Amino acid sequence: MATTDAQVEQVRALVASIPAGRVATYGDIAMAAGLSTPRTVGWIMRTDAADLPWHRVIGAGGKPAAHLAHRQLRLLVEEGVPVRDGRVDLPAARFRFPDTPAR
């Protein structure tokens, strides 16, 4: 099933709403956007996120993207996100989108 323009815009709006000092996982964003898979969020982030706080989106294990890890972690630490051993402390930093169940 093709990703619609409305889905792309929904993901972009969700990413833009993550406040400084907080993070969301690809899965969190997929759930909030009503998408069937976090991979769709990853695809959108790869193709249409240059003007978004992309560094606030991380994998489910709290690890940043391997090819961006140093830069992403630096940006997150500058915002006050707790990072330990190269991973974000998800319980401390995870942003909850309104109207989505807690994980």
C-alpha positions as CSV (number, residue, x, y, z in Angstrom):
1,M,0.0,0.0,0.0
2,A,1.4,3.4,-1.0
3,T,2.1,6.1,1.5
4,T,-0.3,9.0,1.0
5,D,0.6,12.7,1.1
6,A,-1.7,12.9,4.2
7,Q,0.3,10.2,6.0
8,V,3.6,12.0,5.2
9,E,2.2,15.3,6.5
10,Q,0.9,13.5,9.7
11,V,4.3,12.0,10.4
12,R,6.0,15.4,9.7
13,A,3.6,17.1,12.1
14,L,4.2,14.5,14.8
15,V,8.0,14.8,14.5
16,A,7.8,18.6,14.6
17,S,5.8,18.3,17.8
18,I,8.4,16.4,19.8
19,P,9.8,19.0,22.2
20,A,13.5,19.7,22.8
21,G,14.9,17.3,25.4
22,R,12.5,14.5,24.5
23,V,12.5,11.7,21.9
24,A,10.1,9.4,20.2
25,T,10.7,6.0,18.5
26,Y,9.7,5.2,15.0
27,G,7.1,2.9,16.4
28,D,5.7,5.7,18.7
29,I,5.2,7.9,15.6
30,A,3.8,5.1,13.5
31,M,1.2,4.3,16.3
32,A,0.3,8.0,16.6
33,A,-0.1,8.3,12.9
34,G,-2.1,5.2,12.5
35,L,0.5,3.5,10.3
36,S,0.9,-0.2,10.1
37,T,4.7,-0.2,10.5
38,P,7.5,1.9,11.8
39,R,9.4,1.3,8.6
40,T,7.1,3.8,6.9
41,V,8.2,6.4,9.4
42,G,11.8,5.6,8.6
43,W,11.2,6.0,4.9
44,I,9.5,9.3,5.4
45,M,12.4,10.5,7.7
46,R,15.0,9.5,5.1
47,T,13.2,11.3,2.3
48,D,11.5,14.3,3.8
49,A,12.9,15.4,7.2
50,A,15.7,17.9,6.6
51,D,13.7,20.7,8.1
52,L,12.5,18.6,11.1
53,P,14.1,17.8,14.5
54,W,15.1,14.4,13.0
55,H,17.6,13.8,15.8
56,R,14.6,13.3,18.3
57,V,13.5,10.1,16.5
58,I,15.3,7.0,17.5
59,G,15.0,3.2,17.3
60,A,13.0,1.2,19.8
61,G,16.1,0.2,21.8
62,G,17.1,3.8,22.3
63,K,20.0,3.6,19.8
64,P,20.5,6.3,17.2
65,A,20.9,5.5,13.5
66,A,24.4,4.0,13.1
67,H,25.5,6.4,10.4
68,L,24.4,9.4,12.4
69,A,25.1,8.2,15.9
70,H,27.8,10.7,16.9
71,R,25.9,13.7,15.6
72,Q,22.5,12.5,16.8
73,L,23.7,11.8,20.3
74,R,25.6,15.1,20.5
75,L,22.4,17.0,19.5
76,L,20.3,15.1,22.0
77,V,22.8,15.6,24.9
78,E,22.9,19.3,24.1
79,E,19.1,19.3,24.6
80,G,19.4,17.5,27.9
81,V,18.3,14.1,26.8
82,P,19.9,11.5,29.2
83,V,22.2,9.2,27.3
84,R,24.0,6.2,28.8
85,D,26.5,4.0,26.9
86,G,25.4,5.3,23.5
87,R,21.7,4.8,24.2
88,V,18.9,7.2,25.1
89,D,17.3,6.5,28.5
90,L,13.8,6.0,27.0
91,P,11.9,5.8,30.2
92,A,13.3,9.3,31.2
93,A,13.1,11.0,27.7
94,R,10.3,9.4,25.8
95,F,7.6,11.8,24.6
96,R,4.0,10.6,24.7
97,F,1.9,11.9,21.9
98,P,-1.6,12.9,23.0
99,D,-4.3,10.3,22.6
100,T,-1.9,7.3,22.3
101,P,-1.6,4.5,24.8
102,A,1.4,4.4,27.1
103,R,4.1,1.9,26.3
